[in-house]
Protein backbone atom coordinates (compact mmCIF):
# COMPACT_ATOMS: atom_id res chain seq x y z
CA UNK A 1 0.00 0.00 0.00
CA UNK A 2 1.30 3.45 -0.86
CA UNK A 3 0.52 6.03 1.80
CA UNK A 4 0.18 9.56 0.43
CA UNK A 5 2.45 12.52 0.39
CA UNK A 6 0.87 15.85 1.23
CA UNK A 7 -0.93 14.54 4.32
CA UNK A 8 -0.03 14.93 7.98
CA UNK A 9 1.49 12.08 9.93
CA UNK A 10 -1.73 11.91 12.01
CA UNK A 11 -3.71 11.35 8.80
CA UNK A 12 -1.21 8.69 7.68
CA UNK A 13 -1.35 7.00 11.09
CA UNK A 14 -5.15 6.81 10.82
CA UNK A 15 -4.93 5.32 7.31
CA UNK A 16 -2.40 2.78 8.49
CA UNK A 17 -4.58 1.83 11.48
CA UNK A 18 -7.60 1.32 9.17
CA UNK A 19 -5.47 -0.76 6.78
CA UNK A 20 -4.25 -2.99 9.62
CA UNK A 21 -7.81 -3.36 10.92
CA UNK A 22 -9.08 -4.34 7.48
CA UNK A 23 -6.29 -6.90 7.13
CA UNK A 24 -7.07 -8.38 10.54
CA UNK A 25 -10.79 -8.60 9.71
CA UNK A 26 -9.86 -10.53 6.55
CA UNK A 27 -7.58 -12.86 8.52
CA UNK A 28 -4.41 -11.47 6.96
CA UNK A 29 -1.27 -10.33 8.75
CA UNK A 30 0.24 -6.89 8.44
CA UNK A 31 3.53 -6.95 6.54
CA UNK A 32 5.48 -3.67 6.80
CA UNK A 33 7.36 -4.61 3.62
CA UNK A 34 4.09 -4.07 1.73
CA UNK A 35 3.65 -0.47 2.92
CA UNK A 36 5.46 2.65 1.75
CA UNK A 37 5.01 6.35 2.41
CA UNK A 38 5.67 9.03 -0.20
CA UNK A 39 7.20 12.27 1.07
CA UNK A 40 8.61 15.41 -0.49
CA UNK A 41 12.10 15.86 0.96
CA UNK A 42 14.42 18.84 0.86
CA UNK A 43 17.47 19.12 3.11
CA UNK A 44 19.31 22.40 3.66
CA UNK A 45 21.70 23.97 6.16
CA UNK A 46 18.88 25.78 7.99
CA UNK A 47 15.13 25.43 8.42
CA UNK A 48 14.62 28.88 6.92
CA UNK A 49 16.71 28.06 3.84
CA UNK A 50 14.90 24.76 3.31
CA UNK A 51 11.48 26.39 3.29
CA UNK A 52 12.65 29.40 1.28
CA UNK A 53 14.08 27.11 -1.42
CA UNK A 54 11.43 24.39 -1.49
CA UNK A 55 8.00 25.67 -0.51
CA UNK A 56 7.08 27.62 -3.66
CA UNK A 57 8.33 25.02 -6.17
CA UNK A 58 6.57 22.25 -4.24
CA UNK A 59 3.29 24.19 -4.04
CA UNK A 60 3.44 24.89 -7.78
CA UNK A 61 4.00 21.16 -8.40
CA UNK A 62 0.99 20.28 -6.24
CA UNK A 63 -1.15 22.83 -8.08
CA UNK A 64 -0.06 21.39 -11.43
CA UNK A 65 -0.92 17.89 -10.19
CA UNK A 66 -4.41 19.07 -9.28
CA UNK A 67 -4.93 20.64 -12.72
CA UNK A 68 -3.72 17.50 -14.49
CA UNK A 69 -5.97 15.28 -12.34
CA UNK A 70 -9.09 17.40 -12.97
CA UNK A 71 -11.68 15.83 -15.26
CA UNK A 72 -12.13 17.51 -18.67
CA UNK A 73 -14.10 20.68 -18.07
CA UNK A 74 -14.03 19.99 -14.32
CA UNK A 75 -12.56 21.88 -11.43
CA UNK A 76 -9.01 21.23 -10.30
CA UNK A 77 -9.12 19.86 -6.77
CA UNK A 78 -5.91 18.92 -5.08
CA UNK A 79 -5.76 15.50 -3.42
CA UNK A 80 -3.18 17.02 -1.09
CA UNK A 81 -3.87 18.98 2.05
CA UNK A 82 -2.09 22.16 0.98
CA UNK A 83 -2.92 23.82 4.31
CA UNK A 84 -0.73 21.31 6.16
CA UNK A 85 2.34 21.29 3.92
CA UNK A 86 4.51 22.36 6.84
CA UNK A 87 3.32 19.26 8.71
CA UNK A 88 3.72 16.81 5.83
CA UNK A 89 6.72 17.82 3.70
CA UNK A 90 10.12 16.82 5.05
CA UNK A 91 11.90 20.13 4.54
CA UNK A 92 14.60 21.16 6.98
CA UNK A 93 18.05 20.59 8.37
CA UNK A 94 19.60 17.13 8.48
CA UNK A 95 18.67 16.91 12.20
CA UNK A 96 15.04 17.83 11.49
CA UNK A 97 14.77 15.36 8.59
CA UNK A 98 16.24 12.57 10.75
CA UNK A 99 13.62 13.32 13.41
CA UNK A 100 10.79 13.30 10.87
CA UNK A 101 11.96 9.98 9.41
CA UNK A 102 12.21 8.47 12.89
CA UNK A 103 8.64 9.63 13.56
CA UNK A 104 7.59 7.75 10.42
CA UNK A 105 9.49 4.64 11.56
CA UNK A 106 7.76 4.84 14.95
CA UNK A 107 4.46 4.24 13.11
CA UNK A 108 5.84 0.96 11.75
CA UNK A 109 6.52 2.34 8.28
CA UNK A 110 9.85 1.01 7.01
CA UNK A 111 9.90 2.32 3.45
CA UNK A 112 9.73 5.96 2.37
CA UNK A 113 9.71 7.09 -1.25
CA UNK A 114 11.53 10.40 -1.44
CA UNK A 115 10.28 13.01 -3.89
CA UNK A 116 13.40 15.11 -4.36
CA UNK A 117 12.82 16.90 -7.65
CA UNK A 118 10.38 19.55 -6.53
CA UNK A 119 8.71 21.12 -9.52
CA UNK A 120 10.75 23.87 -11.13
CA UNK A 121 13.41 24.03 -8.42
CA UNK A 122 16.92 24.91 -9.57
CA UNK A 123 18.90 21.74 -10.36
CA UNK A 124 21.90 22.70 -8.20
CA UNK A 125 19.67 23.05 -5.13
CA UNK A 126 18.17 19.60 -5.76
CA UNK A 127 21.65 18.07 -6.01
CA UNK A 128 22.82 19.83 -2.82
CA UNK A 129 19.75 18.54 -0.96
CA UNK A 130 20.34 15.00 -2.24
CA UNK A 131 23.98 15.18 -1.11
CA UNK A 132 22.86 16.23 2.39
CA UNK A 133 20.21 13.51 2.44
CA UNK A 134 22.71 10.82 1.40
CA UNK A 135 25.59 12.10 3.53
CA UNK A 136 24.00 13.47 6.71
CA UNK A 137 20.49 12.02 7.05
CA UNK A 138 20.36 8.44 5.82
CA UNK A 139 23.55 7.24 7.57
CA UNK A 140 21.93 8.14 10.92
CA UNK A 141 18.90 5.88 10.39
CA UNK A 142 18.47 2.21 11.10
CA UNK A 143 18.16 0.09 7.96
CA UNK A 144 14.91 -1.74 7.31
CA UNK A 145 14.97 -5.41 8.30
CA UNK A 146 15.74 -8.01 5.67
CA UNK A 147 18.46 -8.34 3.09
CA UNK A 148 20.33 -5.15 2.18
CA UNK A 149 19.67 -3.63 -1.24
CA UNK A 150 22.18 -4.27 -4.00
CA UNK A 151 25.22 -1.99 -3.97
CA UNK A 152 24.39 1.01 -6.12
CA UNK A 153 27.60 2.99 -5.85
CA UNK A 154 27.56 6.76 -6.27
CA UNK A 155 23.97 7.79 -7.08
CA UNK A 156 25.23 10.62 -9.30
CA UNK A 157 26.84 8.09 -11.68
CA UNK A 158 23.50 6.37 -12.39
C-alpha positions as CSV (number, residue, x, y, z in Angstrom):
1,X,0.0,0.0,0.0
2,X,1.3,3.4,-0.9
3,X,0.5,6.0,1.8
4,X,0.2,9.6,0.4
5,X,2.5,12.5,0.4
6,X,0.9,15.8,1.2
7,X,-0.9,14.5,4.3
8,X,0.0,14.9,8.0
9,X,1.5,12.1,9.9
10,X,-1.7,11.9,12.0
11,X,-3.7,11.3,8.8
12,X,-1.2,8.7,7.7
13,X,-1.3,7.0,11.1
14,X,-5.2,6.8,10.8
15,X,-4.9,5.3,7.3
16,X,-2.4,2.8,8.5
17,X,-4.6,1.8,11.5
18,X,-7.6,1.3,9.2
19,X,-5.5,-0.8,6.8
20,X,-4.3,-3.0,9.6
21,X,-7.8,-3.4,10.9
22,X,-9.1,-4.3,7.5
23,X,-6.3,-6.9,7.1
24,X,-7.1,-8.4,10.5
25,X,-10.8,-8.6,9.7
26,X,-9.9,-10.5,6.6
27,X,-7.6,-12.9,8.5
28,X,-4.4,-11.5,7.0
29,X,-1.3,-10.3,8.8
30,X,0.2,-6.9,8.4
31,X,3.5,-6.9,6.5
32,X,5.5,-3.7,6.8
33,X,7.4,-4.6,3.6
34,X,4.1,-4.1,1.7
35,X,3.7,-0.5,2.9
36,X,5.5,2.6,1.7
37,X,5.0,6.3,2.4
38,X,5.7,9.0,-0.2
39,X,7.2,12.3,1.1
40,X,8.6,15.4,-0.5
41,X,12.1,15.9,1.0
42,X,14.4,18.8,0.9
43,X,17.5,19.1,3.1
44,X,19.3,22.4,3.7
45,X,21.7,24.0,6.2
46,X,18.9,25.8,8.0
47,X,15.1,25.4,8.4
48,X,14.6,28.9,6.9
49,X,16.7,28.1,3.8
50,X,14.9,24.8,3.3
51,X,11.5,26.4,3.3
52,X,12.6,29.4,1.3
53,X,14.1,27.1,-1.4
54,X,11.4,24.4,-1.5
55,X,8.0,25.7,-0.5
56,X,7.1,27.6,-3.7
57,X,8.3,25.0,-6.2
58,X,6.6,22.3,-4.2
59,X,3.3,24.2,-4.0
60,X,3.4,24.9,-7.8
61,X,4.0,21.2,-8.4
62,X,1.0,20.3,-6.2
63,X,-1.2,22.8,-8.1
64,X,-0.1,21.4,-11.4
65,X,-0.9,17.9,-10.2
66,X,-4.4,19.1,-9.3
67,X,-4.9,20.6,-12.7
68,X,-3.7,17.5,-14.5
69,X,-6.0,15.3,-12.3
70,X,-9.1,17.4,-13.0
71,X,-11.7,15.8,-15.3
72,X,-12.1,17.5,-18.7
73,X,-14.1,20.7,-18.1
74,X,-14.0,20.0,-14.3
75,X,-12.6,21.9,-11.4
76,X,-9.0,21.2,-10.3
77,X,-9.1,19.9,-6.8
78,X,-5.9,18.9,-5.1
79,X,-5.8,15.5,-3.4
80,X,-3.2,17.0,-1.1
81,X,-3.9,19.0,2.0
82,X,-2.1,22.2,1.0
83,X,-2.9,23.8,4.3
84,X,-0.7,21.3,6.2
85,X,2.3,21.3,3.9
86,X,4.5,22.4,6.8
87,X,3.3,19.3,8.7
88,X,3.7,16.8,5.8
89,X,6.7,17.8,3.7
90,X,10.1,16.8,5.0
91,X,11.9,20.1,4.5
92,X,14.6,21.2,7.0
93,X,18.1,20.6,8.4
94,X,19.6,17.1,8.5
95,X,18.7,16.9,12.2
96,X,15.0,17.8,11.5
97,X,14.8,15.4,8.6
98,X,16.2,12.6,10.7
99,X,13.6,13.3,13.4
100,X,10.8,13.3,10.9
101,X,12.0,10.0,9.4
102,X,12.2,8.5,12.9
103,X,8.6,9.6,13.6
104,X,7.6,7.8,10.4
105,X,9.5,4.6,11.6
106,X,7.8,4.8,15.0
107,X,4.5,4.2,13.1
108,X,5.8,1.0,11.8
109,X,6.5,2.3,8.3
110,X,9.8,1.0,7.0
111,X,9.9,2.3,3.4
112,X,9.7,6.0,2.4
113,X,9.7,7.1,-1.3
114,X,11.5,10.4,-1.4
115,X,10.3,13.0,-3.9
116,X,13.4,15.1,-4.4
117,X,12.8,16.9,-7.7
118,X,10.4,19.5,-6.5
119,X,8.7,21.1,-9.5
120,X,10.8,23.9,-11.1
121,X,13.4,24.0,-8.4
122,X,16.9,24.9,-9.6
123,X,18.9,21.7,-10.4
124,X,21.9,22.7,-8.2
125,X,19.7,23.0,-5.1
126,X,18.2,19.6,-5.8
127,X,21.7,18.1,-6.0
128,X,22.8,19.8,-2.8
129,X,19.7,18.5,-1.0
130,X,20.3,15.0,-2.2
131,X,24.0,15.2,-1.1
132,X,22.9,16.2,2.4
133,X,20.2,13.5,2.4
134,X,22.7,10.8,1.4
135,X,25.6,12.1,3.5
136,X,24.0,13.5,6.7
137,X,20.5,12.0,7.1
138,X,20.4,8.4,5.8
139,X,23.5,7.2,7.6
140,X,21.9,8.1,10.9
141,X,18.9,5.9,10.4
142,X,18.5,2.2,11.1
143,X,18.2,0.1,8.0
144,X,14.9,-1.7,7.3
145,X,15.0,-5.4,8.3
146,X,15.7,-8.0,5.7
147,X,18.5,-8.3,3.1
148,X,20.3,-5.2,2.2
149,X,19.7,-3.6,-1.2
150,X,22.2,-4.3,-4.0
151,X,25.2,-2.0,-4.0
152,X,24.4,1.0,-6.1
153,X,27.6,3.0,-5.8
154,X,27.6,6.8,-6.3
155,X,24.0,7.8,-7.1
156,X,25.2,10.6,-9.3
157,X,26.8,8.1,-11.7
158,X,23.5,6.4,-12.4
